[in-house]
Amino acid sequence: HPVLAGLLWHSAEQADKVRYGATSDGIGGYGWVEHDGRSFGHQIIKDTHHGVHINTTMIKARHDQPGGHGGDWAVRLTVE
């Protein structure tokens, strides 16, 4: 089964201006840098309005479990 996740962010100065979509105004680009469609992926969201790049990296560990368990997902988020 695919992972379905969401991401919300805002600047410290404008906490009432929550962003939640990569297609919002001020997004300079977004997309997958690398992925295999099944067990890992790395994507970047370039928020030019807030002057940050949001990096998300996802990896699926132990995906060959007996009994049909598909494995566990781990996510790392960094902001530059």
All heavy atoms as a GROMACS GRO file, in nm:
protein
  619
    1HIS      N    1   0.084  -0.119   0.000
    1HIS     CA    2   0.000   0.000   0.000
    1HIS      C    3   0.088   0.125   0.000
    1HIS      O    4   0.187   0.130   0.071
    1HIS     CB    5  -0.089   0.000   0.123
    1HIS     CG    6  -0.181  -0.118   0.129
    1HIS    ND1    7  -0.280  -0.138   0.036
    1HIS    CD2    8  -0.187  -0.221   0.214
    1HIS    CE1    9  -0.344  -0.249   0.066
    1HIS    NE2   10  -0.289  -0.302   0.174
    2PRO      N   11   0.051   0.226  -0.073
    2PRO     CA   12   0.132   0.347  -0.078
    2PRO      C   13   0.117   0.429   0.050
    2PRO      O   14   0.018   0.417   0.122
    2PRO     CB   15   0.074   0.423  -0.197
    2PRO     CG   16  -0.064   0.372  -0.210
    2PRO     CD   17  -0.062   0.230  -0.164
    3VAL      N   18   0.216   0.512   0.076
    3VAL     CA   19   0.213   0.604   0.190
    3VAL      C   20   0.138   0.729   0.147
    3VAL      O   21   0.160   0.782   0.039
    3VAL     CB   22   0.356   0.642   0.233
    3VAL    CG1   23   0.353   0.752   0.336
    3VAL    CG2   24   0.428   0.521   0.286
    4LEU      N   25   0.050   0.777   0.232
    4LEU     CA   26  -0.020   0.903   0.209
    4LEU      C   27   0.010   0.993   0.327
    4LEU      O   28  -0.021   0.957   0.441
    4LEU     CB   29  -0.170   0.880   0.195
    4LEU     CG   30  -0.256   1.004   0.173
    4LEU    CD1   31  -0.215   1.076   0.046
    4LEU    CD2   32  -0.402   0.964   0.167
    5ALA      N   33   0.076   1.104   0.302
    5ALA     CA   34   0.118   1.194   0.410
    5ALA      C   35   0.098   1.338   0.366
    5ALA      O   36   0.089   1.367   0.247
    5ALA     CB   37   0.264   1.169   0.445
    6GLY      N   38   0.090   1.426   0.463
    6GLY     CA   39   0.075   1.568   0.436
    6GLY      C   40   0.181   1.648   0.509
    6GLY      O   41   0.243   1.600   0.603
    7LEU      N   42   0.201   1.772   0.467
    7LEU     CA   43   0.301   1.858   0.525
    7LEU      C   44   0.244   2.000   0.532
    7LEU      O   45   0.192   2.051   0.434
    7LEU     CB   46   0.427   1.855   0.438
    7LEU     CG   47   0.545   1.940   0.479
    7LEU    CD1   48   0.602   1.889   0.612
    7LEU    CD2   49   0.652   1.932   0.372
    8LEU      N   50   0.253   2.061   0.650
    8LEU     CA   51   0.213   2.201   0.670
    8LEU      C   52   0.335   2.277   0.719
    8LEU      O   53   0.414   2.224   0.796
    8LEU     CB   54   0.104   2.212   0.777
    8LEU     CG   55  -0.026   2.140   0.750
    8LEU    CD1   56  -0.110   2.136   0.877
    8LEU    CD2   57  -0.104   2.207   0.640
    9TRP      N   58   0.350   2.403   0.677
    9TRP     CA   59   0.461   2.483   0.727
    9TRP      C   60   0.425   2.630   0.721
    9TRP      O   61   0.333   2.671   0.652
    9TRP     CB   62   0.590   2.455   0.650
    9TRP     CG   63   0.596   2.504   0.508
    9TRP    CD1   64   0.651   2.621   0.463
    9TRP    CD2   65   0.546   2.438   0.391
    9TRP    NE1   66   0.638   2.630   0.327
    9TRP    CE2   67   0.575   2.519   0.281
    9TRP    CE3   68   0.480   2.317   0.370
    9TRP    CZ2   69   0.540   2.484   0.151
    9TRP    CZ3   70   0.444   2.282   0.241
    9TRP    CH2   71   0.475   2.365   0.133
   10HIS      N   72   0.497   2.709   0.801
   10HIS     CA   73   0.479   2.854   0.804
   10HIS      C   74   0.607   2.918   0.855
   10HIS      O   75   0.693   2.851   0.912
   10HIS     CB   76   0.360   2.895   0.892
   10HIS     CG   77   0.373   2.857   1.035
   10HIS    ND1   78   0.445   2.930   1.125
   10HIS    CD2   79   0.327   2.750   1.104
   10HIS    CE1   80   0.440   2.873   1.244
   10HIS    NE2   81   0.369   2.762   1.234
   11SER      N   82   0.619   3.048   0.838
   11SER     CA   83   0.735   3.118   0.892
   11SER      C   84   0.705   3.156   1.036
   11SER      O   85   0.589   3.163   1.078
   11SER     CB   86   0.765   3.244   0.809
   11SER     OG   87   0.666   3.342   0.831
   12ALA      N   88   0.809   3.180   1.112
   12ALA     CA   89   0.792   3.220   1.252
   12ALA      C   90   0.723   3.356   1.262
   12ALA      O   91   0.648   3.382   1.356
   12ALA     CB   92   0.926   3.224   1.323
   13GLU      N   93   0.744   3.441   1.163
   13GLU     CA   94   0.686   3.574   1.164
   13GLU      C   95   0.539   3.576   1.120
   13GLU      O   96   0.466   3.667   1.152
   13GLU     CB   97   0.765   3.670   1.073
   13GLU     CG   98   0.907   3.694   1.117
   13GLU     CD   99   1.001   3.581   1.076
   13GLU    OE1  100   0.973   3.511   0.976
   13GLU    OE2  101   1.101   3.561   1.146
   14GLN      N  102   0.497   3.476   1.043
   14GLN     CA  103   0.361   3.473   0.989
   14GLN      C  104   0.296   3.339   1.020
   14GLN      O  105   0.260   3.264   0.930
   14GLN     CB  106   0.363   3.497   0.838
   14GLN     CG  107   0.414   3.633   0.798
   14GLN     CD  108   0.416   3.649   0.649
   14GLN    OE1  109   0.441   3.555   0.574
   14GLN    NE2  110   0.387   3.770   0.602
   15ALA      N  111   0.277   3.310   1.148
   15ALA     CA  112   0.220   3.182   1.188
   15ALA      C  113   0.077   3.164   1.140
   15ALA      O  114   0.027   3.053   1.130
   15ALA     CB  115   0.227   3.167   1.340
   16ASP      N  116   0.009   3.274   1.108
   16ASP     CA  117  -0.128   3.263   1.059
   16ASP      C  118  -0.135   3.233   0.910
   16ASP      O  119  -0.242   3.209   0.856
   16ASP     CB  120  -0.205   3.392   1.090
   16ASP     CG  121  -0.143   3.515   1.024
   16ASP    OD1  122  -0.020   3.517   1.005
   16ASP    OD2  123  -0.219   3.608   0.993
   17LYS      N  124  -0.022   3.233   0.842
   17LYS     CA  125  -0.016   3.205   0.697
   17LYS      C  126   0.040   3.064   0.674
   17LYS      O  127   0.152   3.048   0.629
   17LYS     CB  128   0.071   3.308   0.627
   17LYS     CG  129   0.033   3.450   0.653
   17LYS     CD  130  -0.060   3.500   0.548
   17LYS     CE  131  -0.073   3.651   0.571
   17LYS     NZ  132  -0.194   3.705   0.534
   18VAL      N  133  -0.038   2.964   0.705
   18VAL     CA  134   0.006   2.826   0.692
   18VAL      C  135   0.004   2.784   0.546
   18VAL      O  136  -0.091   2.811   0.473
   18VAL     CB  137  -0.084   2.732   0.775
   18VAL    CG1  138  -0.046   2.587   0.754
   18VAL    CG2  139  -0.074   2.767   0.923
   19ARG      N  140   0.112   2.720   0.503
   19ARG     CA  141   0.121   2.668   0.366
   19ARG      C  142   0.106   2.517   0.373
   19ARG      O  143   0.155   2.453   0.464
   19ARG     CB  144   0.255   2.706   0.305
   19ARG     CG  145   0.272   2.856   0.297
   19ARG     CD  146   0.407   2.891   0.244
   19ARG     NE  147   0.418   2.872   0.101
   19ARG     CZ  148   0.387   2.962   0.009
   19ARG    NH1  149   0.341   3.078   0.042
   19ARG    NH2  150   0.404   2.935  -0.119
   20TYR      N  151   0.041   2.462   0.275
   20TYR     CA  152   0.020   2.317   0.275
   20TYR      C  153   0.023   2.258   0.136
   20TYR      O  154   0.003   2.140   0.119
   20TYR     CB  155  -0.113   2.282   0.341
   20TYR     CG  156  -0.231   2.352   0.279
   20TYR    CD1  157  -0.296   2.299   0.169
   20TYR    CD2  158  -0.276   2.472   0.330
   20TYR    CE1  159  -0.403   2.365   0.110
   20TYR    CE2  160  -0.384   2.538   0.273
   20TYR     CZ  161  -0.446   2.485   0.165
   20TYR     OH  162  -0.551   2.550   0.108
   21GLY      N  163   0.053   2.336   0.038
   21GLY     CA  164   0.054   2.282  -0.098
   21GLY      C  165   0.173   2.332  -0.177
   21GLY      O  166   0.211   2.448  -0.169
   22ALA      N  167   0.233   2.243  -0.250
   22ALA     CA  168   0.349   2.279  -0.331
   22ALA      C  169   0.310   2.363  -0.452
   22ALA      O  170   0.397   2.416  -0.520
   22ALA     CB  171   0.423   2.153  -0.376
   23THR      N  172   0.181   2.378  -0.479
   23THR     CA  173   0.139   2.459  -0.593
   23THR      C  174   0.093   2.599  -0.549
   23THR      O  175   0.039   2.673  -0.628
   23THR     CB  176   0.024   2.389  -0.669
   23THR    OG1  177  -0.084   2.364  -0.580
   23THR    CG2  178   0.072   2.258  -0.729
   24SER      N  179   0.119   2.635  -0.422
   24SER     CA  180   0.083   2.768  -0.371
   24SER      C  181   0.168   2.875  -0.437
   24SER      O  182   0.276   2.849  -0.489
   24SER     CB  183   0.102   2.774  -0.219
   24SER     OG  184   0.027   2.677  -0.153
   25ASP      N  185   0.122   3.000  -0.430
   25ASP     CA  186   0.202   3.112  -0.477
   25ASP      C  187   0.332   3.118  -0.399
   25ASP      O  188   0.335   3.094  -0.279
   25ASP     CB  189   0.126   3.244  -0.457
   25ASP     CG  190   0.007   3.259  -0.550
   25ASP    OD1  191   0.004   3.190  -0.653
   25ASP    OD2  192  -0.084   3.339  -0.519
   26GLY      N  193   0.440   3.152  -0.466
   26GLY     CA  194   0.569   3.163  -0.400
   26GLY      C  195   0.649   3.034  -0.398
   26GLY      O  196   0.757   3.030  -0.340
   27ILE      N  197   0.598   2.929  -0.460
   27ILE     CA  198   0.673   2.804  -0.469
   27ILE      C  199   0.754   2.808  -0.598
   27ILE      O  200   0.700   2.820  -0.707
   27ILE     CB  201   0.580   2.680  -0.467
   27ILE    CG1  202   0.501   2.674  -0.337
   27ILE    CG2  203   0.660   2.553  -0.490
   27ILE    CD1  204   0.586   2.657  -0.213
   28GLY      N  205   0.887   2.800  -0.583
   28GLY     CA  206   0.976   2.809  -0.698
   28GLY      C  207   0.997   2.678  -0.770
   28GLY      O  208   1.062   2.673  -0.872
   29GLY      N  209   0.943   2.572  -0.717
   29GLY     CA  210   0.956   2.441  -0.780
   29GLY      C  211   0.943   2.332  -0.675
   29GLY      O  212   0.960   2.355  -0.556
   30TYR      N  213   0.908   2.214  -0.722
   30TYR     CA  214   0.896   2.099  -0.634
   30TYR      C  215   0.903   1.973  -0.718
   30TYR      O  216   0.877   1.977  -0.837
   30TYR     CB  217   0.766   2.102  -0.553
   30TYR     CG  218   0.642   2.086  -0.638
   30TYR    CD1  219   0.583   1.961  -0.655
   30TYR    CD2  220   0.585   2.194  -0.702
   30TYR    CE1  221   0.469   1.946  -0.733
   30TYR    CE2  222   0.471   2.181  -0.780
   30TYR     CZ  223   0.414   2.057  -0.794
   30TYR     OH  224   0.302   2.042  -0.872
   31GLY      N  225   0.939   1.864  -0.654
   31GLY     CA  226   0.939   1.738  -0.726
   31GLY      C  227   1.038   1.639  -0.668
   31GLY      O  228   1.118   1.670  -0.579
   32TRP      N  229   1.029   1.521  -0.722
   32TRP     CA  230   1.116   1.412  -0.680
   32TRP      C  231   1.254   1.430  -0.740
   32TRP      O  232   1.268   1.449  -0.860
   32TRP     CB  233   1.058   1.278  -0.723
   32TRP     CG  234   0.932   1.244  -0.653
   32TRP    CD1  235   0.805   1.251  -0.703
   32TRP    CD2  236   0.919   1.200  -0.518
   32TRP    NE1  237   0.714   1.214  -0.608
   32TRP    CE2  238   0.781   1.181  -0.493
   32TRP    CE3  239   1.009   1.175  -0.416
   32TRP    CZ2  240   0.732   1.139  -0.371
   32TRP    CZ3  241   0.960   1.132  -0.294
   32TRP    CH2  242   0.825   1.114  -0.273
   33VAL      N  243   1.355   1.421  -0.657
   33VAL     CA  244   1.494   1.424  -0.701
   33VAL      C  245   1.536   1.282  -0.738
   33VAL      O  246   1.606   1.260  -0.835
   33VAL     CB  247   1.585   1.479  -0.589
   33VAL    CG1  248   1.732   1.473  -0.628
   33VAL    CG2  249   1.544   1.620  -0.553
   34GLU      N  250   1.488   1.186  -0.656
   34GLU     CA  251   1.523   1.046  -0.676
   34GLU      C  252   1.416   0.961  -0.608
   34GLU      O  253   1.366   0.996  -0.502
   34GLU     CB  254   1.660   1.021  -0.612
   34GLU     CG  255   1.719   0.887  -0.633
   34GLU     CD  256   1.858   0.878  -0.571
   34GLU    OE1  257   1.896   0.961  -0.488
   34GLU    OE2  258   1.928   0.782  -0.609
   35HIS      N  259   1.380   0.848  -0.668
   35HIS     CA  260   1.287   0.753  -0.607
   35HIS      C  261   1.286   0.624  -0.687
   35HIS      O  262   1.330   0.621  -0.802
   35HIS     CB  263   1.144   0.810  -0.599
   35HIS     CG  264   1.078   0.822  -0.733
   35HIS    ND1  265   1.011   0.718  -0.792
   35HIS    CD2  266   1.071   0.926  -0.819
   35HIS    CE1  267   0.963   0.757  -0.909
   35HIS    NE2  268   0.999   0.883  -0.928
   36ASP      N  269   1.236   0.519  -0.626
   36ASP     CA  270   1.220   0.394  -0.700
   36ASP      C  271   1.073   0.353  -0.711
   36ASP      O  272   1.042   0.247  -0.764
   36ASP     CB  273   1.303   0.282  -0.639
   36ASP     CG  274   1.249   0.231  -0.507
   36ASP    OD1  275   1.154   0.290  -0.453
   36ASP    OD2  276   1.304   0.131  -0.456
   37GLY      N  277   0.983   0.437  -0.659
   37GLY     CA  278   0.839   0.407  -0.670
   37GLY      C  279   0.788   0.304  -0.572
   37GLY      O  280   0.670   0.275  -0.569
   38ARG      N  281   0.876   0.248  -0.489
   38ARG     CA  282   0.834   0.143  -0.396
   38ARG      C  283   0.890   0.158  -0.255
   38ARG      O  284   0.818   0.140  -0.159
   38ARG     CB  285   0.877   0.007  -0.448
   38ARG     CG  286   0.807  -0.035  -0.573
   38ARG     CD  287   0.851  -0.171  -0.611
   38ARG     NE  288   0.849  -0.256  -0.491
   38ARG     CZ  289   0.831  -0.384  -0.492
   38ARG    NH1  290   0.815  -0.444  -0.606
   38ARG    NH2  291   0.831  -0.453  -0.382
   39SER      N  292   1.020   0.185  -0.244
   39SER     CA  293   1.080   0.177  -0.110
   39SER      C  294   1.162   0.298  -0.067
   39SER      O  295   1.211   0.302   0.045
   39SER     CB  296   1.167   0.052  -0.100
   39SER     OG  297   1.275   0.060  -0.192
   40PHE      N  298   1.181   0.396  -0.153
   40PHE     CA  299   1.250   0.517  -0.108
   40PHE      C  300   1.218   0.632  -0.203
   40PHE      O  301   1.177   0.613  -0.317
   40PHE     CB  302   1.402   0.497  -0.101
   40PHE     CG  303   1.472   0.507  -0.234
   40PHE    CD1  304   1.524   0.626  -0.278
   40PHE    CD2  305   1.483   0.396  -0.316
   40PHE    CE1  306   1.588   0.636  -0.401
   40PHE    CE2  307   1.547   0.403  -0.439
   40PHE     CZ  308   1.599   0.524  -0.481
   41GLY      N  309   1.237   0.753  -0.152
   41GLY     CA  310   1.220   0.872  -0.234
   41GLY      C  311   1.277   0.994  -0.164
   41GLY      O  312   1.284   1.000  -0.042
   42HIS      N  313   1.323   1.090  -0.244
   42HIS     CA  314   1.373   1.217  -0.194
   42HIS      C  315   1.312   1.326  -0.280
   42HIS      O  316   1.322   1.321  -0.402
   42HIS     CB  317   1.526   1.221  -0.202
   42HIS     CG  318   1.584   1.354  -0.165
   42HIS    ND1  319   1.701   1.400  -0.218
   42HIS    CD2  320   1.541   1.451  -0.081
   42HIS    CE1  321   1.727   1.520  -0.169
   42HIS    NE2  322   1.631   1.552  -0.085
   43GLN      N  323   1.247   1.422  -0.213
   43GLN     CA  324   1.186   1.532  -0.288
   43GLN      C  325   1.224   1.665  -0.224
   43GLN      O  326   1.260   1.671  -0.107
   43GLN     CB  327   1.035   1.519  -0.295
   43GLN     CG  328   0.964   1.531  -0.163
   43GLN     CD  329   0.813   1.522  -0.180
   43GLN    OE1  330   0.759   1.534  -0.290
   43GLN    NE2  331   0.744   1.502  -0.070
   44ILE      N  332   1.215   1.772  -0.303
   44ILE     CA  333   1.246   1.906  -0.256
   44ILE      C  334   1.130   1.998  -0.293
   44ILE      O  335   1.077   1.992  -0.403
   44ILE     CB  336   1.375   1.960  -0.320
   44ILE    CG1  337   1.495   1.874  -0.282
   44ILE    CG2  338   1.399   2.105  -0.278
   44ILE    CD1  339   1.624   1.917  -0.349
   45ILE      N  340   1.092   2.084  -0.197
   45ILE     CA  341   0.997   2.192  -0.221
   45ILE      C  342   1.075   2.322  -0.203
   45ILE      O  343   1.132   2.345  -0.096
   45ILE     CB  344   0.878   2.187  -0.123
   45ILE    CG1  345   0.804   2.054  -0.136
   45ILE    CG2  346   0.784   2.305  -0.148
   45ILE    CD1  347   0.699   2.032  -0.029
   46LYS      N  348   1.078   2.406  -0.305
   46LYS     CA  349   1.150   2.533  -0.300
   46LYS      C  350   1.049   2.645  -0.274
   46LYS      O  351   0.978   2.687  -0.365
   46LYS     CB  352   1.226   2.558  -0.430
   46LYS     CG  353   1.331   2.453  -0.457
   46LYS     CD  354   1.396   2.474  -0.592
   46LYS     CE  355   1.497   2.363  -0.618
   46LYS     NZ  356   1.555   2.376  -0.752
   47ASP      N  357   1.043   2.689  -0.150
   47ASP     CA  358   0.950   2.796  -0.111
   47ASP      C  359   1.025   2.928  -0.118
   47ASP      O  360   1.094   2.968  -0.025
   47ASP     CB  361   0.897   2.770   0.030
   47ASP     CG  362   0.788   2.868   0.071
   47ASP    OD1  363   0.780   2.977   0.010
   47ASP    OD2  364   0.713   2.836   0.163
   48THR      N  365   1.014   2.995  -0.231
   48THR     CA  366   1.086   3.121  -0.251
   48THR      C  367   1.025   3.234  -0.167
   48THR      O  368   1.096   3.327  -0.129
   48THR     CB  369   1.087   3.160  -0.400
   48THR    OG1  370   0.954   3.164  -0.449
   48THR    CG2  371   1.167   3.060  -0.481
   49HIS      N  372   0.896   3.226  -0.136
   49HIS     CA  373   0.831   3.328  -0.055
   49HIS      C  374   0.893   3.333   0.086
   49HIS      O  375   0.918   3.440   0.140
   49HIS     CB  376   0.681   3.300  -0.046
   49HIS     CG  377   0.607   3.398   0.038
   49HIS    ND1  378   0.578   3.525  -0.004
   49HIS    CD2  379   0.556   3.387   0.164
   49HIS    CE1  380   0.514   3.588   0.092
   49HIS    NE2  381   0.499   3.507   0.196
   50HIS      N  382   0.919   3.217   0.146
   50HIS     CA  383   0.979   3.210   0.278
   50HIS      C  384   1.130   3.192   0.274
   50HIS      O  385   1.196   3.191   0.377
   50HIS     CB  386   0.917   3.096   0.360
   50HIS     CG  387   0.776   3.125   0.402
   50HIS    ND1  388   0.670   3.050   0.356
   50HIS    CD2  389   0.724   3.219   0.483
   50HIS    CE1  390   0.558   3.098   0.406
   50HIS    NE2  391   0.588   3.199   0.484
   51GLY      N  392   1.186   3.173   0.155
   51GLY     CA  393   1.330   3.159   0.141
   51GLY      C  394   1.386   3.030   0.196
   51GLY      O  395   1.496   3.029   0.253
   52VAL      N  396   1.311   2.920   0.180
   52VAL     CA  397   1.357   2.791   0.231
   52VAL      C  398   1.342   2.682   0.125
   52VAL      O  399   1.261   2.694   0.034
   52VAL     CB  400   1.280   2.747   0.358
   52VAL    CG1  401   1.305   2.843   0.472
   52VAL    CG2  402   1.132   2.732   0.332
   53HIS      N  403   1.423   2.578   0.140
   53HIS     CA  404   1.408   2.454   0.064
   53HIS      C  405   1.375   2.346   0.165
   53HIS      O  406   1.449   2.325   0.260
   53HIS     CB  407   1.536   2.418  -0.010
   53HIS     CG  408   1.568   2.508  -0.123
   53HIS    ND1  409   1.682   2.494  -0.198
   53HIS    CD2  410   1.502   2.612  -0.176
   53HIS    CE1  411   1.683   2.586  -0.292
   53HIS    NE2  412   1.576   2.660  -0.280
   54ILE      N  413   1.263   2.278   0.144
   54ILE     CA  414   1.221   2.170   0.231
   54ILE      C  415   1.256   2.038   0.164
   54ILE      O  416   1.209   2.011   0.053
   54ILE     CB  417   1.070   2.178   0.260
   54ILE    CG1  418   1.037   2.313   0.325
   54ILE    CG2  419   1.026   2.062   0.349
   54ILE    CD1  420   0.888   2.341   0.334
   55ASN      N  421   1.339   1.959   0.229
   55ASN     CA  422   1.381   1.829   0.178
   55ASN      C  423   1.309   1.720   0.256
   55ASN      O  424   1.313   1.721   0.379
   55ASN     CB  425   1.531   1.809   0.197
   55ASN     CG  426   1.612   1.904   0.114
   55ASN    OD1  427   1.626   1.885  -0.005
   55ASN    ND2  428   1.663   2.008   0.176
   56THR      N  429   1.244   1.630   0.187
   56THR     CA  430   1.184   1.514   0.253
   56THR      C  431   1.246   1.389   0.193
   56THR      O  432   1.256   1.376   0.071
   56THR     CB  433   1.031   1.509   0.236
   56THR    OG1  434   0.999   1.501   0.099
   56THR    CG2  435   0.965   1.631   0.296
   57THR      N  436   1.289   1.301   0.280
   57THR     CA  437   1.344   1.173   0.239
   57THR      C  438   1.266   1.064   0.308
   57THR      O  439   1.246   1.070   0.430
   57THR     CB  440   1.493   1.162   0.276
   57THR    OG1  441   1.562   1.273   0.217
   57THR    CG2  442   1.554   1.032   0.226
   58MET      N  443   1.217   0.967   0.232
   58MET     CA  444   1.138   0.857   0.286
   58MET      C  445   1.204   0.725   0.248
   58MET      O  446   1.251   0.710   0.135
   58MET     CB  447   0.996   0.862   0.231
   58MET     CG  448   0.922   0.986   0.276
   58MET     SD  449   0.774   1.016   0.179
   58MET     CE  450   0.841   1.126   0.056
   59ILE      N  451   1.208   0.634   0.343
   59ILE     CA  452   1.265   0.502   0.316
   59ILE      C  453   1.180   0.396   0.386
   59ILE      O  454   1.131   0.417   0.496
   59ILE     CB  455   1.412   0.493   0.359
   59ILE    CG1  456   1.473   0.362   0.311
   59ILE    CG2  457   1.427   0.513   0.508
   59ILE    CD1  458   1.623   0.358   0.316
   60LYS      N  459   1.161   0.286   0.318
   60LYS     CA  460   1.087   0.173   0.372
   60LYS      C  461   1.187   0.067   0.416
   60LYS      O  462   1.265   0.017   0.336
   60LYS     CB  463   0.992   0.117   0.267
   60LYS     CG  464   0.897   0.013   0.319
   60LYS     CD  465   0.800  -0.025   0.209
   60LYS     CE  466   0.694  -0.118   0.259
   60LYS     NZ  467   0.598  -0.153   0.154
   61ALA      N  468   1.185   0.033   0.543
   61ALA     CA  469   1.279  -0.064   0.598
   61ALA      C  470   1.209  -0.196   0.623
   61ALA      O  471   1.090  -0.201   0.651
   61ALA     CB  472   1.336  -0.010   0.729
   62ARG      N  473   1.286  -0.303   0.612
   62ARG     CA  474   1.238  -0.437   0.642
   62ARG      C  475   1.111  -0.471   0.563
   62ARG      O  476   1.010  -0.512   0.616
   62ARG     CB  477   1.211  -0.450   0.792
   62ARG     CG  478   1.333  -0.424   0.875
   62ARG     CD  479   1.305  -0.423   1.022
   62ARG     NE  480   1.236  -0.546   1.060
   62ARG     CZ  481   1.174  -0.562   1.173
   62ARG    NH1  482   1.171  -0.465   1.261
   62ARG    NH2  483   1.116  -0.675   1.202
   63HIS      N  484   1.115  -0.458   0.434
   63HIS     CA  485   0.997  -0.481   0.352
   63HIS      C  486   0.977  -0.626   0.309
   63HIS      O  487   0.888  -0.656   0.234
   63HIS     CB  488   0.992  -0.387   0.232
   63HIS     CG  489   1.118  -0.384   0.150
   63HIS    ND1  490   1.222  -0.302   0.182
   63HIS    CD2  491   1.155  -0.453   0.042
   63HIS    CE1  492   1.318  -0.319   0.094
   63HIS    NE2  493   1.280  -0.410   0.008
   64ASP      N  494   1.057  -0.718   0.359
   64ASP     CA  495   1.039  -0.860   0.328
   64ASP      C  496   1.000  -0.938   0.454
   64ASP      O  497   1.059  -1.040   0.487
   64ASP     CB  498   1.167  -0.919   0.267
   64ASP     CG  499   1.191  -0.866   0.128
   64ASP    OD1  500   1.092  -0.835   0.059
   64ASP    OD2  501   1.308  -0.855   0.088
   65GLN      N  502   0.901  -0.890   0.525
   65GLN     CA  503   0.856  -0.952   0.649
   65GLN      C  504   0.769  -1.074   0.619
   65GLN      O  505   0.686  -1.071   0.529
   65GLN     CB  506   0.770  -0.853   0.729
   65GLN     CG  507   0.848  -0.733   0.778
   65GLN     CD  508   0.923  -0.767   0.904
   65GLN    OE1  509   0.873  -0.839   0.988
   65GLN    NE2  510   1.044  -0.716   0.916
   66PRO      N  511   0.785  -1.182   0.696
   66PRO     CA  512   0.692  -1.295   0.680
   66PRO      C  513   0.553  -1.255   0.728
   66PRO      O  514   0.537  -1.167   0.810
   66PRO     CB  515   0.751  -1.403   0.771
   66PRO     CG  516   0.860  -1.341   0.849
   66PRO     CD  517   0.889  -1.206   0.791
   67GLY      N  518   0.453  -1.318   0.674
   67GLY     CA  519   0.316  -1.288   0.714
   67GLY      C  520   0.253  -1.171   0.640
   67GLY      O  521   0.146  -1.125   0.675
   68GLY      N  522   0.322  -1.121   0.540
   68GLY     CA  523   0.263  -1.018   0.456
   68GLY      C  524   0.281  -0.876   0.506
   68GLY      O  525   0.231  -0.783   0.446
   69HIS      N  526   0.351  -0.856   0.619
   69HIS     CA  527   0.375  -0.720   0.667
   69HIS      C  528   0.464  -0.648   0.568
   69HIS      O  529   0.570  -0.698   0.530
   69HIS     CB  530   0.439  -0.723   0.806
   69HIS     CG  531   0.456  -0.588   0.866
   69HIS    ND1  532   0.570  -0.515   0.848
   69HIS    CD2  533   0.374  -0.512   0.943
   69HIS    CE1  534   0.558  -0.399   0.911
   69HIS    NE2  535   0.440  -0.397   0.970
   70GLY      N  536   0.424  -0.531   0.525
   70GLY     CA  537   0.495  -0.463   0.418
   70GLY      C  538   0.618  -0.386   0.457
   70GLY      O  539   0.690  -0.336   0.374
   71GLY      N  540   0.644  -0.370   0.586
   71GLY     CA  541   0.761  -0.294   0.628
   71GLY      C  542   0.722  -0.165   0.697
   71GLY      O  543   0.606  -0.129   0.704
   72ASP      N  544   0.821  -0.096   0.748
   72ASP     CA  545   0.801   0.027   0.822
   72ASP      C  546   0.862   0.144   0.745
   72ASP      O  547   0.972   0.133   0.690
   72ASP     CB  548   0.869   0.016   0.959
   72ASP     CG  549   0.815  -0.099   1.040
   72ASP    OD1  550   0.692  -0.114   1.046
   72ASP    OD2  551   0.896  -0.176   1.096
   73TRP      N  552   0.793   0.256   0.745
   73TRP     CA  553   0.842   0.376   0.678
   73TRP      C  554   0.910   0.469   0.778
   73TRP      O  555   0.864   0.483   0.891
   73TRP     CB  556   0.728   0.452   0.611
   73TRP     CG  557   0.680   0.388   0.485
   73TRP    CD1  558   0.576   0.303   0.472
   73TRP    CD2  559   0.736   0.405   0.356
   73TRP    NE1  560   0.562   0.265   0.340
   73TRP    CE2  561   0.660   0.326   0.267
   73TRP    CE3  562   0.842   0.479   0.306
   73TRP    CZ2  563   0.686   0.320   0.131
   73TRP    CZ3  564   0.869   0.472   0.171
   73TRP    CH2  565   0.792   0.394   0.085
   74ALA      N  566   1.017   0.533   0.736
   74ALA     CA  567   1.083   0.636   0.813
   74ALA      C  568   1.092   0.760   0.723
   74ALA      O  569   1.110   0.748   0.602
   74ALA     CB  570   1.222   0.593   0.856
   75VAL      N  571   1.078   0.878   0.786
   75VAL     CA  572   1.081   1.003   0.711
   75VAL      C  573   1.179   1.098   0.778
   75VAL      O  574   1.182   1.109   0.901
   75VAL     CB  575   0.941   1.068   0.705
   75VAL    CG1  576   0.949   1.205   0.635
   75VAL    CG2  577   0.842   0.978   0.638
   76ARG      N  578   1.261   1.164   0.696
   76ARG     CA  579   1.350   1.268   0.747
   76ARG      C  580   1.317   1.398   0.676
   76ARG      O  581   1.308   1.401   0.552
   76ARG     CB  582   1.496   1.233   0.725
   76ARG     CG  583   1.588   1.344   0.775
   76ARG     CD  584   1.733   1.309   0.770
   76ARG     NE  585   1.772   1.271   0.634
   76ARG     CZ  586   1.894   1.234   0.603
   76ARG    NH1  587   1.989   1.227   0.694
   76ARG    NH2  588   1.923   1.203   0.478
   77LEU      N  589   1.300   1.503   0.752
   77LEU     CA  590   1.271   1.636   0.699
   77LEU      C  591   1.384   1.730   0.736
   77LEU      O  592   1.425   1.734   0.852
   77LEU     CB  593   1.144   1.693   0.764
   77LEU     CG  594   1.018   1.678   0.683
   77LEU    CD1  595   0.901   1.660   0.772
   77LEU    CD2  596   1.002   1.800   0.597
   78THR      N  597   1.435   1.803   0.639
   78THR     CA  598   1.533   1.908   0.667
   78THR      C  599   1.489   2.034   0.595
   78THR      O  600   1.424   2.028   0.491
   78THR     CB  601   1.675   1.869   0.623
   78THR    OG1  602   1.675   1.844   0.483
   78THR    CG2  603   1.725   1.746   0.699
   79VAL      N  604   1.524   2.146   0.653
   79VAL     CA  605   1.491   2.276   0.594
   79VAL      C  606   1.621   2.356   0.581
   79VAL      O  607   1.695   2.370   0.678
   79VAL     CB  608   1.389   2.353   0.679
   79VAL    CG1  609   1.357   2.489   0.618
   79VAL    CG2  610   1.262   2.272   0.696
   80GLU      N  611   1.645   2.403   0.462
   80GLU     CA  612   1.767   2.484   0.436
   80GLU      C  613   1.727   2.624   0.400
   80GLU      O  614   1.628   2.646   0.334
   80GLU     CB  615   1.847   2.424   0.321
   80GLU     CG  616   1.892   2.282   0.348
   80GLU     CD  617   1.954   2.218   0.225
   80GLU    OE1  618   1.964   2.280   0.119
   80GLU    OE2  619   1.992   2.102   0.237
   0.00000   0.00000   0.00000
